[in-house]
């Protein structure tokens, strides 16, 4: 959502090579990780619970976003959107769907762990697969209600916001008027519903889980091993929030204030425009880190992954053993079929004798 101000000149062209490299890496790594996660969820996972329900929806969100990245990569390399307004709207919508869908689904996972640990008995009626599906449906409704209108608002724009068709921009170069009318409302909605409230819920759930784990009765009941697993889950959740989502969303608030002229000054604009590309790159990496959440959060995923790894290891060892046995058998067979050296010399002498005895015709 960058645009050069008429009064403050700032060259941020460094963002295009940065975006090209980072988005290409995210596409390769994110596609690989999410394909593996989808395979585990669809083909190998036998036991499915409410946690895996949230994770499967998170895989869908990440995969849709990853598949849209090649269009963005070509745009960053060419610096010209060549795919039309419709694909620009879809690309923008999928960006917000992925980011705030990931935030909300991670929040659902955090709340599910909170209920399971803090209220293990009273939450049994709430923590069901049916309710998890309803929660996922609600998340998709909220996400689409914010991302689709955002995509409709944010069309392709031309240089200096004219009707020129020479260079088309997507997801940037919006005018001051657009920021004051449509974009400021969009930012308020997505920041409140998609970031601030989920962040508060995640902090609350994490604090309550940690307080519960400090209780000696809880530790003796669950064991140190379960405590370590829960601590890993809490730490991974918070790290992804801090690394991927907080920089972008905090900067977006100030960026909207600068572009709407609520916050004035060239220094402020220089800071937010410099931070924005870096924060955006951090934000898109969430689809690469989400599989880490799958592994550390779900014991079912860990068991499935370990079974597959063990089967692959034993399969490799068996294949190597078969190859070794086969080579040894071939060597023994060759040795058994070949006559001893003395016999071979006698046979050669006899053959020579036979050839000498037979006269030429």
N, C-alpha and C positions, 0 to 999 in steps of 0.2 A: 504494500500500500504506500509506496514511496512516490514523492512528487517534489520537484524542485521549486522552491519558493521564489517569487519574483524579487523579494527584498534580501533574501539570504542565499548566497551561492555556495553550494556544497557539492563536490564531485564524489559520488559514491559508486562509480563504475566498478570498483573492486568486487562488488557483490555478484556480478555475472560470472566471472571465473570461479568464485567461491561457491556459488550455487551449483554450477555445472559439476564440479568435483564432488561436493558433498551429496547432492541428489543422486549422482550416478552410483556412489558407494552405498547409499541408503537403498536404492533400487535393487542392487545386486544382493546385498546382505539381507535386506528385509524380505525380498522375494524368496530367497533360500530358506530362511528361518520360518517364515509363515507357511510355506509349502510343507516343510517337515512337521510343523505344528498341526496343520490341517490333516495330514496323513495320520498322525497319532490320534487325533480326535475322531476321525471318521472311520479309520480302518483297524486300529489296534486297541483302542480304549474300550474295555468291556464294562467297567463300572463308571457311571456318570451321575454326578450329584449337582447341587446348586452352584458350587464353585466352578466346575467345568462348564456349566451352562453360560456363565458370564464370560469365561475364557473363549468359548467357541464364537460368541458374538464379537468379541474383541478381535479374533482372527479374521472374521469377515470384514470388519471395519479397516483393519490394517491392510488386508489384501486389496481391497478396492482402491485405497489410496496409493499403494505401491504400483498398481497397474496403470495409474494415471501419470506417474512420474516421467515416463519417456517423453510425453508431450511438453512437460515443463523443461526437461533437459534440452530438447531441441530449441525451445524458445530462448533459454539462457545462452546457448551457443550462438544462435542467429541474431538474438536481440530483436526479434520480430515474431509476433504470434501469427502463424500461417494457417491455423486450423479452424478459424471462424469463431463467431461469438458464442455458439451453442457449446462447443467443447471448452471454451474459456469458462463459461458459467458452470459446467460440470466439474471442471478441474478445481475451481474455487470452492464449490459445494463439497467436494470430496476432501479437500484440505481441512475445512472446518468440521466435517463429519468425523474424520479420523481423530483430529486433536481433541475435540470435546467429547466425542464418543469414548475415546481412550480414557479421558479424565473421569467420566461418569461410570464406566465399567470398572475401572480401578477402585473408584469409590464404593461401588457395590461389593467388590471383593473385600475391601477393608471393613465395611459394615457387617458383612457376613462373618468374618473372623471375630469382629467385636461381639456379635451376638453369641457365637459359638463358645467364646472364652469367658466373657463376663457373665452371660446368662445362659449357661449350657443346657439347663433343663427347661426353663420357661420359653426358650426360643425354638424348641423342637417343632412346635406347630407352625412357626413362621418360616423356618428354614427348610422349605420344601422345593422340589424341582418345579412344581406348578407356580409357586410364588416367584421363583427366580425367573421363569419365563415371562411372567407378568411384569416384573421389574425391567427386564430387557426390552420388552415391548414399550414400556414407558420411556426408557432411555432413547430408543429410536425415534419416538414421537417428538421428544424434546429436541433431539439433535437435528432432525429434519426440519422442525419448525423454525430453527435458527439458521441452518446451513442453506436450505433451499431459497428462502427469501434473500439471503446474502448473495448467493449466486445470481439471482435475478437482478438484484441491484447493481452488482459489479460486472459490467459489460466490458468489452475491449475498448480501449481509448487510444487516441492518436496523439502524436507529439504536440505539445502545447494545447491539447484538448480541442483541436480543430477537426474538420471533416476530411483531412488528408488521409489518403489510403497508402502512403509510402511506408510508414512504420506503424504497426499496431502493437499496443501494450496490453498485457493481461495481468490483472492483480496488482497494478501500480499506476502511477501518473494520474491520480484522481484530483479533481479541482477542489478549491476551497469551498465552493457551493455544494459539491457532493458530500464533502465531509460534514458540513453544517446541517444538511438535510437528512440524507439516508444513512451515511456511514456512522455518524455519532450515535444514532439510535441502535444500529447493529452492534456497535462496540459495547454499549451499555448492557444490552441483553445478553450477549455471549459472555461478557466478563462476569456478570452477576450470576447467571444460571450455570454457566459452563466452567467457571473458574473459582470465584470467591466462595460460593456456597460449598462446592465439593472440597475445596481446600480446608475450610473450617471443619467439615465433617471428617475428613481424613485426619486432621490434627486431633480432634476430639476422640475418635476411635483409637488412634495410636496411643494417646495418653492413657485412656482407660484400660487398654490391653496391657500396657506396661505396668500400670498400677496393680492390676489383677495378678500379673506374673510375679510381682514382688511379694505377694501374700505367701507366707510359708505353707499354708494349707494347700494353696493351688499348686505350688511347686512339688510338694510331697505327693499330691494326688496325680499330677500329670507326669512327673518325672523330668529330669534335666534335659533329656533328649527332645521331648515335645516342646519344652521351653525354648531350646535353641532353634528349633524349626520356626516357631512363632516369631521369635526375635528376628530371624532372617527375613521372614515375610514382611514384617513391619519396616525394617531397614530398607529393603528393596523398594517397597512402595514409596517411601518418603524420598529416597534417592532419585527415583524416576520423576517424581513431582518436582523436586528441587532442580534437577538438571535439565529436564526437557520443557516443563510447562511454566515455571515461575518466571524465568528471564523473559520469555516472549510475551506473556500476558501482562506482566508489570510494565514492560516497555511499551506495549500496545496502548495502555491507558494514557501514558504520557505522550505518546505519539499522536493519539486522537486529540488530546488537549492542545498540542502544538499546531496541528493541521487545522483545527477549528478556531485557532487564535484565542483560546481560553488561556493558554500559557504562551506568552510572547517572549521573543528574544532569539537572536541568531545562535547564541551559545547553546541554548536548550535544544534547538532544532538540530544543530550539529551533533550533539550527544545522542539524541534518540535515533537519528538517521544513521549514525555509525553503529550503534548497538543493534538496530533492527535486523540487518542481514545475518549477523552472528546468532542472535536469539532465534531467528527463523530456522537456521540450520540445526540448532540444538533441538528445536521443537519437532522437526520432521524425523529425527532419529528415534522417536518413541516407538515406531513400528519395528525397530530392530531390538529394542530392549524389552518389549512386552513378552517375548518368549522366555526371558529370564524370570519374569513373574510367574509364568506357567509352571516352570520347574520348581521354584522355591516355595510356591504357594500350595501346590497340590501334591499330596503324597501319591495319588493315583498316577499322575504324570511321571513322577520320579520312578515309580515301580515299573511303569510301561517302558520308560527310556532305559532303565537298567536291564530289563528283560531283553530288549532289542539289542543293547550293547553286548550283553553276555552271549546271546545267540549268535551275533555277528562274530564275536571273538572265538567262540567254540567252532563256528562254521569255518572260519579262516584256519584255525589250528587243524581241523579235520581235513581240509583241502590240502594243506601242506603235508600232513601225514600221509594222505593218499598218494600225493606226488612222490614223496620219498620212498614209500613202499613200492610204487610202480617202477621207479628208476632202479631200486635194488633188485626187484624181480626180473627186470629186463637184463640187468647185468649178470645175474645168476644164470638166466636162460642162455645167454650168449656164451658164458663160460662152459656150461654143460654141453652145448652143441659143438663147440670148437674142440678138436682133438688135441691131445698133448703135443708138445714140441717135437719129441722124438718120432711120434707117429706121423706128424705133418712132414718131417724130412724124408721118412721112408716113402710116404705117398708121392712126394715130389720126385724122389729117385726113380720109383717105379714108373711114374708118368713119363719121365725122361727116357727110361729104358724102352718103354712101349713106343714112344715116338721115334726112337732110333731104329727099332726092329722093323717097323712098318716101312717098306720101301716106297719110294715115290712112284706114282702112277705115270 
